[in-house]
Amino acid sequence: MQRTRRTLLGVGAALVGTAGCLGVEGVEYPDAPEGADAPGDGDDPGGDPPEDGPPDDPPEQADGDPPTTNAALADATRAVVDDAVWFATEYPDAVATYRDAIADAVSTVRSVRRTVDEEAEITAEQVDAVAAAGETAADRAAEALEPHFSPGPRIRARIDRHVAVLREFAPRGDVDRALEELDRMRTDLASIGTSIYVEEEFSRNPIHNRLFRRLLAPLPPDDPERGRVTTGTLVELAVASRGFSTFAHRPYDRDGVDRDRIPRIYGDAFGPERQRELRARLGPIPRPEDRVEELFVAFADRPPLGNRRREAFEGWARELDGVPVHVQRYPDAETAQARLSAALDEGATEGRAPIDPEATLAGSDFGGNSSDDGNGSETDGGATPETDAGPTAWHRFYHREAEGERYGFDEHAGVQYGYVVRAGEFLLATGFSGDAWEERVGWHGRLRHGWVTGA
């Protein structure tokens, strides 16, 4: 599906995140004025860093496969969930394999260096040995970390420049020069096997590899807004089914900026208490039976650097006021549909509507309903058929809260309004609040860059 992301970003400034992550403050009624700046680090949008990892291949669909409900959203969600689960489960072993591969290469270089020193001779076979050790390390590292990261080219670049020098001086019998280059090679390799290097270059806190890009609505690499979006967005990610949580955002320049200007974020990303609170707001939507994975994602503005010392953001993760998305994965689409039907039976719906800010502004209903189906005719509640082109239509769902202990600040049970949709084997929910849809102009706020609005 083709989307004009430039238009979306152009109208984004009018859509401030009026509803908090889980609260109901800042309600804007239809006749209330709007206006806010798009997120970013000050006036400098920044550039997008080199992307670590090969480009994402489009998902393949075999001939004869039945069409998937909301296929574009399902594909985008699957990419996000698969990568998030990899970080939660396979990342530690992958990093350990990478470090072992580097350590083995360093050991080979050290051994060859010792022999050359003892025998006062450097041979072509010894140069071949260190070259082969480097190549083996690159292969092992790539197998462990790709396609999430691309360690192979980094390792080969370091190996090749040292091997080139050794091949030049070994035939001349210049042992001193060979020993010097072997020392440099050993030090160079060892430097990329340290925990500090791994934490910076292959980080999972914050994540800033392809998963971060998948979490955001896609922008072409040459789009001038790309750097602004990636620099201005912070995502909290929790894989609740695996007991893992982390942040995803562009890292701050800790070498070039005064430490006191760097924001400090305390606490875990989307911690257990916030997960319980969101589940309560979702009411019947969470369906653990047969559920394979459960994720919580919150989109917030990345706190900018402070203009002066001690003026940077300092607070807890929940104070970032992110807009949450709840994701449940089931074994197949049929199971997901059954769970959605059961959830909807315990509440009520009022048509369907996109949660995309661009589509919302194009219509006339502040509740999010499209007023035109593209052919000049009225639609019922924005209930665009799921096979039509255009933004995904979500169920506008509401349910009554159970009385009692859900919220300490509530004296009475109320109604929670939100959006839920099935996409393939996934159930997604967002925008739940005690404020009705038509009384939340621009509730999307920071969610406008999320993958759920880009499919």
TIRO-836557 format. One record per residue (C-alpha): chain; x negated, y negated, z negated. Coordinates in nm, 2 decimals, always signed. Each point is the difference from the previous one (the first is absolute). Example, Ala and Ser with C-alpha at 12.3 -4.5 7.8 and 13.67 -1.06 7.14 Angstrom:
 kette   east  north     up
     A  -1.23  +0.45  -0.78
     A  -0.14  -0.34  +0.07
//
This chain:
 kette   east  north     up
     A  +0.00  +0.00  +0.00
     A  -0.13  -0.34  +0.10
     A  +0.00  -0.26  -0.27
     A  -0.11  -0.37  +0.02
     A  -0.20  -0.03  -0.32
     A  -0.11  -0.36  +0.08
     A  +0.37  -0.11  -0.02
     A  +0.04  +0.18  -0.33
     A  -0.30  -0.17  -0.14
     A  +0.11  -0.33  +0.13
     A  +0.33  +0.02  -0.19
     A  -0.17  +0.16  -0.30
     A  -0.07  -0.34  -0.16
     A  +0.38  -0.04  -0.05
     A  +0.03  +0.33  -0.19
     A  -0.14  -0.03  -0.35
     A  +0.03  +0.30  -0.23
     A  +0.28  -0.14  -0.21
     A  +0.09  +0.33  -0.17
     A  -0.28  +0.12  -0.23
     A  -0.13  +0.36  +0.01
     A  +0.26  +0.13  -0.24
     A  +0.16  -0.32  -0.14
     A  +0.28  -0.22  +0.13
     A  -0.16  -0.34  -0.05
     A  -0.01  -0.26  +0.28
     A  +0.33  +0.09  +0.17
     A  +0.07  -0.21  +0.30
     A  +0.36  -0.05  +0.11
     A  +0.09  -0.05  +0.37
     A  +0.01  -0.37  -0.03
     A  -0.32  -0.03  -0.19
     A  -0.31  -0.17  +0.16
     A  -0.28  +0.22  +0.11
     A  -0.37  -0.05  +0.06
     A  -0.33  +0.15  -0.09
     A  -0.35  +0.05  +0.14
     A  -0.11  +0.33  +0.14
     A  -0.26  +0.19  -0.21
     A  -0.37  -0.04  +0.05
     A  -0.32  -0.10  -0.17
     A  +0.03  -0.37  -0.01
     A  -0.02  -0.18  +0.34
     A  -0.24  +0.25  +0.14
     A  +0.18  +0.30  +0.13
     A  -0.32  +0.20  +0.03
     A  -0.08  +0.26  +0.26
     A  +0.08  +0.36  +0.01
     A  -0.30  +0.22  -0.10
     A  -0.13  +0.27  +0.24
     A  +0.24  +0.29  -0.02
     A  -0.16  +0.30  -0.16
     A  +0.12  +0.31  +0.18
     A  +0.12  +0.09  +0.35
     A  +0.32  -0.16  +0.13
     A  +0.32  +0.17  -0.09
     A  +0.13  +0.23  +0.27
     A  +0.38  -0.03  +0.07
     A  +0.19  +0.30  -0.13
     A  +0.07  +0.27  +0.25
     A  +0.35  +0.15  +0.06
     A  +0.01  +0.34  +0.17
     A  +0.24  +0.05  +0.29
     A  +0.33  +0.13  -0.12
     A  -0.03  -0.13  -0.36
     A  +0.32  -0.15  -0.12
     A  +0.00  -0.38  -0.04
     A  -0.09  -0.12  -0.36
     A  +0.24  -0.23  -0.18
     A  -0.17  -0.34  -0.02
     A  -0.31  +0.16  +0.17
     A  -0.22  -0.31  +0.00
     A  +0.05  -0.06  -0.38
     A  -0.05  +0.37  -0.06
     A  -0.33  +0.00  +0.18
     A  -0.12  -0.31  -0.18
     A  +0.10  +0.14  -0.33
     A  -0.16  +0.33  +0.06
     A  -0.33  -0.17  +0.08
     A  +0.02  -0.20  -0.32
     A  +0.09  +0.30  -0.22
     A  -0.25  +0.24  +0.15
     A  -0.29  -0.25  -0.05
     A  +0.12  -0.08  -0.35
     A  +0.02  +0.36  -0.10
     A  -0.35  +0.06  +0.14
     A  -0.14  -0.27  -0.23
     A  +0.19  +0.15  -0.29
     A  -0.12  +0.36  +0.06
     A  -0.29  +0.04  +0.24
     A  -0.20  -0.32  -0.04
     A  -0.21  +0.11  -0.30
     A  -0.12  +0.32  +0.16
     A  -0.06  -0.19  +0.33
     A  -0.22  -0.26  -0.17
     A  -0.19  +0.28  -0.19
     A  -0.07  +0.17  +0.33
     A  -0.12  -0.32  +0.15
     A  -0.24  -0.06  -0.29
     A  -0.13  +0.35  +0.01
     A  -0.06  -0.03  +0.37
     A  -0.21  -0.31  -0.05
     A  -0.18  +0.15  -0.29
     A  -0.10  +0.31  +0.21
     A  -0.14  -0.23  +0.27
     A  -0.20  -0.20  -0.25
     A  -0.14  +0.32  -0.14
     A  -0.12  +0.11  +0.34
     A  -0.17  -0.33  +0.07
     A  -0.17  +0.01  -0.34
     A  -0.12  +0.36  +0.07
     A  -0.14  -0.09  +0.34
     A  -0.16  -0.31  -0.14
     A  -0.18  +0.21  -0.27
     A  -0.13  +0.25  +0.26
     A  -0.13  -0.28  +0.23
     A  -0.18  -0.16  -0.30
     A  -0.16  +0.33  -0.11
     A  -0.10  +0.11  +0.35
     A  -0.09  -0.35  +0.13
     A  +0.18  +0.08  +0.32
     A  +0.33  -0.07  +0.16
     A  +0.15  +0.23  +0.26
     A  +0.28  -0.02  +0.25
     A  +0.17  +0.29  -0.17
     A  +0.01  -0.20  -0.33
     A  +0.15  -0.30  +0.18
     A  +0.26  +0.24  +0.15
     A  +0.07  +0.13  -0.35
     A  +0.09  -0.33  -0.15
     A  +0.20  -0.10  +0.31
     A  +0.20  +0.33  -0.03
     A  +0.06  -0.06  -0.37
     A  +0.14  -0.34  +0.08
     A  +0.23  +0.14  +0.27
     A  +0.12  +0.27  -0.23
     A  +0.08  -0.26  -0.27
     A  +0.19  -0.21  +0.25
     A  +0.21  +0.30  +0.12
     A  +0.08  +0.11  -0.36
     A  +0.10  -0.35  -0.10
     A  +0.22  -0.05  +0.30
     A  +0.17  +0.33  -0.05
     A  +0.08  -0.10  -0.36
     A  +0.11  -0.36  +0.05
     A  +0.13  -0.04  +0.35
     A  +0.24  -0.13  +0.13
     A  +0.05  -0.20  -0.31
     A  -0.35  -0.14  +0.00
     A  -0.28  +0.01  +0.26
     A  -0.33  +0.09  -0.18
     A  -0.16  +0.18  +0.29
     A  -0.11  -0.30  +0.21
     A  -0.14  -0.17  -0.31
     A  -0.21  +0.29  -0.09
     A  -0.13  +0.06  +0.35
     A  -0.09  -0.37  +0.04
     A  -0.22  +0.02  -0.30
     A  -0.16  +0.33  +0.10
     A  -0.06  -0.09  +0.36
     A  -0.20  -0.31  -0.07
     A  -0.24  +0.18  -0.23
     A  -0.03  +0.30  +0.23
     A  -0.09  -0.22  +0.29
     A  -0.29  -0.15  -0.20
     A  -0.12  +0.35  -0.10
     A  +0.01  +0.12  +0.36
     A  -0.21  -0.29  +0.10
     A  -0.28  +0.04  -0.26
     A  -0.01  +0.38  -0.06
     A  -0.17  +0.07  +0.34
     A  -0.27  -0.25  -0.10
     A  -0.07  +0.18  -0.32
     A  +0.07  -0.32  -0.20
     A  +0.08  +0.17  -0.33
     A  +0.00  -0.32  -0.21
     A  +0.27  -0.15  +0.23
     A  +0.20  +0.32  +0.00
     A  -0.01  +0.02  -0.38
     A  +0.12  -0.36  -0.02
     A  +0.29  +0.06  +0.24
     A  +0.10  +0.32  -0.19
     A  +0.01  -0.20  -0.32
     A  +0.22  -0.26  +0.17
     A  +0.22  +0.28  +0.14
     A  +0.05  +0.16  -0.34
     A  +0.08  -0.33  -0.17
     A  +0.24  -0.10  +0.27
     A  +0.19  +0.33  -0.01
     A  +0.01  +0.00  -0.38
     A  +0.15  -0.34  -0.01
     A  +0.31  +0.12  +0.19
     A  +0.05  +0.29  -0.23
     A  +0.05  -0.20  -0.33
     A  +0.33  -0.02  -0.18
     A  -0.01  -0.38  +0.04
     A  -0.03  +0.03  +0.38
     A  +0.28  +0.25  +0.02
     A  +0.23  -0.22  -0.22
     A  -0.06  -0.30  +0.23
     A  +0.00  +0.16  +0.34
     A  +0.24  +0.29  -0.05
     A  +0.22  -0.16  -0.27
     A  +0.32  +0.13  -0.13
     A  +0.04  -0.29  -0.24
     A  +0.07  -0.21  +0.18
     A  +0.08  +0.19  +0.31
     A  -0.08  -0.20  +0.31
     A  -0.04  +0.26  +0.27
     A  +0.26  +0.12  +0.25
     A  +0.26  +0.07  -0.27
     A  +0.01  -0.37  -0.08
     A  +0.06  -0.08  +0.36
     A  +0.27  +0.27  +0.02
     A  +0.17  -0.15  -0.30
     A  +0.03  -0.33  +0.19
     A  +0.22  -0.06  +0.30
     A  -0.23  +0.05  +0.30
     A  -0.15  -0.30  +0.17
     A  -0.22  +0.01  +0.31
     A  -0.37  -0.02  -0.08
     A  -0.03  -0.33  +0.19
     A  +0.30  -0.16  -0.16
     A  -0.11  -0.32  -0.19
     A  +0.24  +0.07  -0.28
     A  -0.16  +0.34  -0.07
     A  -0.27  -0.13  -0.23
     A  +0.25  -0.22  -0.19
     A  +0.23  +0.30  -0.06
     A  -0.28  +0.23  -0.12
     A  -0.16  -0.26  -0.21
     A  +0.32  -0.12  -0.16
     A  +0.16  +0.33  -0.09
     A  -0.05  +0.22  -0.30
     A  +0.17  +0.34  -0.03
     A  +0.05  +0.21  -0.31
     A  +0.02  +0.37  +0.07
     A  +0.10  +0.28  -0.23
     A  +0.03  +0.37  +0.11
     A  +0.21  +0.10  -0.29
     A  +0.02  +0.36  +0.11
     A  -0.38  +0.02  -0.04
     A  -0.05  -0.23  -0.30
     A  -0.21  -0.25  +0.20
     A  +0.02  -0.37  +0.04
     A  -0.22  -0.27  +0.16
     A  +0.00  -0.34  +0.17
     A  -0.05  -0.06  +0.37
     A  -0.13  -0.33  +0.12
     A  -0.30  -0.18  +0.15
     A  -0.28  +0.00  -0.26
     A  -0.11  -0.34  -0.13
     A  -0.35  -0.12  +0.08
     A  -0.16  +0.05  -0.33
     A  -0.35  -0.09  +0.13
     A  +0.08  -0.33  +0.15
     A  +0.26  -0.13  -0.25
     A  -0.04  -0.11  -0.36
     A  +0.13  +0.29  -0.22
     A  +0.24  -0.23  -0.19
     A  +0.18  -0.08  +0.33
     A  +0.09  +0.36  +0.07
     A  +0.35  +0.11  -0.12
     A  +0.02  +0.25  -0.28
     A  +0.28  +0.26  +0.02
     A  +0.06  +0.20  -0.31
     A  +0.18  +0.34  -0.03
     A  +0.07  +0.27  +0.25
     A  +0.17  -0.05  +0.33
     A  +0.37  +0.08  -0.04
     A  -0.04  +0.16  -0.34
     A  +0.23  +0.27  -0.15
     A  +0.22  -0.25  -0.19
     A  +0.07  -0.19  +0.32
     A  +0.07  +0.32  +0.18
     A  +0.26  +0.10  -0.26
     A  +0.16  -0.35  +0.03
     A  +0.03  +0.02  +0.37
     A  +0.14  +0.35  -0.01
     A  +0.27  -0.14  -0.23
     A  +0.08  -0.28  +0.24
     A  +0.02  +0.25  +0.29
     A  +0.26  +0.20  -0.20
     A  +0.10  +0.32  +0.20
     A  -0.26  -0.06  +0.28
     A  -0.29  +0.19  -0.16
     A  +0.07  +0.37  +0.07
     A  -0.28  +0.22  -0.14
     A  +0.14  +0.33  +0.12
     A  -0.22  +0.14  +0.28
     A  -0.18  -0.33  +0.01
     A  -0.36  +0.04  +0.13
     A  -0.14  -0.35  -0.07
     A  +0.11  -0.32  -0.18
     A  -0.17  -0.33  +0.07
     A  +0.04  -0.35  -0.14
     A  -0.13  -0.29  +0.21
     A  +0.02  -0.37  -0.09
     A  -0.09  -0.28  +0.24
     A  -0.13  -0.32  -0.16
     A  -0.21  -0.30  +0.09
     A  -0.37  +0.05  -0.05
     A  -0.10  -0.25  -0.26
     A  -0.23  -0.26  +0.15
     A  -0.33  -0.10  -0.13
     A  +0.01  -0.28  -0.26
     A  -0.10  -0.34  +0.12
     A  -0.19  -0.05  -0.32
     A  -0.14  +0.22  -0.27
     A  +0.26  +0.17  -0.22
     A  +0.29  -0.10  +0.23
     A  +0.02  +0.34  +0.17
     A  +0.30  +0.23  -0.06
     A  -0.04  +0.20  -0.32
     A  +0.28  +0.23  -0.10
     A  +0.17  +0.34  +0.01
     A  +0.08  +0.18  +0.32
     A  +0.38  -0.05  -0.05
     A  -0.05  -0.37  -0.01
     A  -0.09  +0.00  +0.37
     A  +0.37  +0.03  +0.05
     A  -0.02  +0.25  +0.28
     A  +0.30  +0.12  +0.21
     A  +0.03  +0.38  -0.06
     A  +0.08  +0.28  +0.24
     A  +0.08  +0.35  -0.12
     A  -0.09  +0.30  +0.23
     A  +0.11  +0.36  -0.04
     A  -0.12  +0.28  +0.22
     A  +0.18  +0.32  +0.05
     A  -0.10  +0.33  +0.18
     A  +0.21  -0.09  +0.30
     A  +0.25  -0.25  +0.14
     A  +0.30  +0.23  -0.08
     A  -0.09  +0.00  -0.37
     A  -0.06  -0.38  +0.00
     A  +0.35  -0.05  +0.16
     A  +0.16  +0.22  -0.27
     A  -0.17  -0.20  -0.27
     A  +0.11  -0.33  +0.16
     A  +0.36  +0.12  +0.03
     A  +0.00  +0.10  -0.37
     A  -0.14  -0.34  -0.10
     A  +0.25  -0.19  +0.21
     A  +0.29  +0.20  -0.15
     A  -0.09  -0.13  -0.34
     A  +0.02  -0.37  +0.11
     A  +0.15  -0.20  +0.28
     A  -0.11  -0.15  +0.32
     A  +0.09  -0.31  +0.20
     A  -0.12  +0.06  +0.35
     A  -0.36  -0.01  +0.11
     A  -0.24  -0.27  +0.07
     A  -0.37  -0.05  +0.08
     A  -0.23  -0.12  -0.27
     A  -0.22  -0.17  +0.25
     A  -0.02  -0.38  -0.06
     A  -0.02  -0.08  +0.38
     A  +0.32  +0.19  +0.07
     A  +0.17  -0.15  -0.30
     A  -0.07  -0.36  +0.10
     A  +0.12  +0.08  +0.35
     A  +0.35  +0.07  -0.14
     A  +0.24  -0.21  -0.18
     A  +0.07  +0.21  -0.31
     A  -0.22  -0.08  -0.30
     A  +0.07  +0.35  -0.13
     A  -0.22  +0.14  +0.27
     A  +0.27  +0.11  +0.25
     A  -0.06  -0.05  +0.36
     A  +0.28  -0.21  +0.16
     A  -0.06  +0.12  +0.35
     A  -0.10  +0.33  +0.15
     A  -0.20  -0.15  +0.28
     A  +0.28  +0.02  +0.25
     A  +0.21  -0.28  -0.14
     A  +0.23  +0.22  -0.21
     A  +0.05  +0.01  -0.37
     A  -0.14  +0.29  -0.20
     A  +0.15  +0.15  -0.31
     A  -0.23  -0.06  -0.29
     A  -0.31  +0.00  +0.21
     A  +0.06  +0.37  +0.06
     A  -0.23  +0.03  +0.31
     A  -0.02  +0.36  +0.12
     A  -0.32  +0.16  -0.13
     A  -0.10  +0.08  +0.36
     A  +0.02  -0.36  +0.12
     A  -0.31  -0.21  +0.05
     A  -0.06  -0.27  -0.26
     A  -0.07  -0.01  -0.38
     A  +0.11  +0.30  -0.20
     A  +0.35  -0.03  -0.15
     A  +0.00  +0.08  -0.37
     A  +0.31  +0.09  -0.21
     A  +0.11  -0.29  -0.22
     A  +0.05  +0.20  -0.32
     A  +0.12  -0.09  -0.35
     A  +0.06  +0.19  -0.32
     A  +0.11  -0.07  -0.35
     A  -0.27  +0.00  -0.26
     A  +0.05  +0.24  -0.30
     A  +0.07  -0.19  -0.32
     A  -0.25  +0.00  -0.28
     A  -0.38  +0.02  +0.02
     A  -0.10  -0.08  +0.35
     A  -0.08  -0.37  -0.05
     A  -0.06  -0.16  -0.34
     A  +0.12  -0.34  +0.13
     A  +0.33  +0.13  +0.14
     A  +0.31  -0.02  -0.22
     A  +0.23  +0.17  +0.24
     A  -0.03  +0.26  +0.27
     A  -0.02  -0.16  +0.34
     A  -0.03  +0.08  +0.37
     A  -0.32  +0.06  +0.18
     A  -0.02  -0.10  +0.37
     A  -0.26  +0.13  +0.24
     A  -0.10  +0.17  +0.32
     A  -0.06  +0.36  +0.08
     A  -0.08  +0.19  +0.32
     A  -0.10  +0.34  +0.12
     A  -0.29  +0.02  +0.25
     A  -0.09  +0.36  +0.09
     A  -0.08  +0.19  -0.32
     A  -0.02  -0.32  -0.20
     A  +0.24  -0.20  -0.22
     A  -0.10  -0.37  -0.04
     A  +0.16  -0.25  -0.23
     A  -0.07  -0.37  -0.06
     A  +0.15  -0.33  -0.10
     A  +0.19  +0.13  -0.31
     A  +0.12  -0.28  -0.23
     A  +0.29  -0.11  -0.21
     A  +0.06  -0.28  +0.26
     A  +0.22  +0.08  +0.29
     A  -0.15  +0.00  +0.35
     A  +0.19  -0.31  +0.12
     A  -0.13  -0.19  -0.30
     A  -0.37  +0.08  +0.07
     A  -0.11  -0.21  +0.29
     A  -0.35  +0.11  +0.11
     A  -0.03  +0.27  -0.26
     A  -0.25  +0.18  +0.22
     A  -0.27  -0.25  -0.10
     A  -0.33  +0.18  -0.01
     A  +0.15  +0.31  +0.15
     A  +0.00  -0.16  +0.34
     A  -0.35  +0.13  +0.08
     A  +0.08  +0.36  -0.12
     A  +0.01  +0.29  +0.24
     A  +0.38  +0.05  -0.08
     A  +0.08  -0.32  +0.19
     A  -0.23  +0.09  +0.29
     A  +0.19  +0.30  +0.12
//
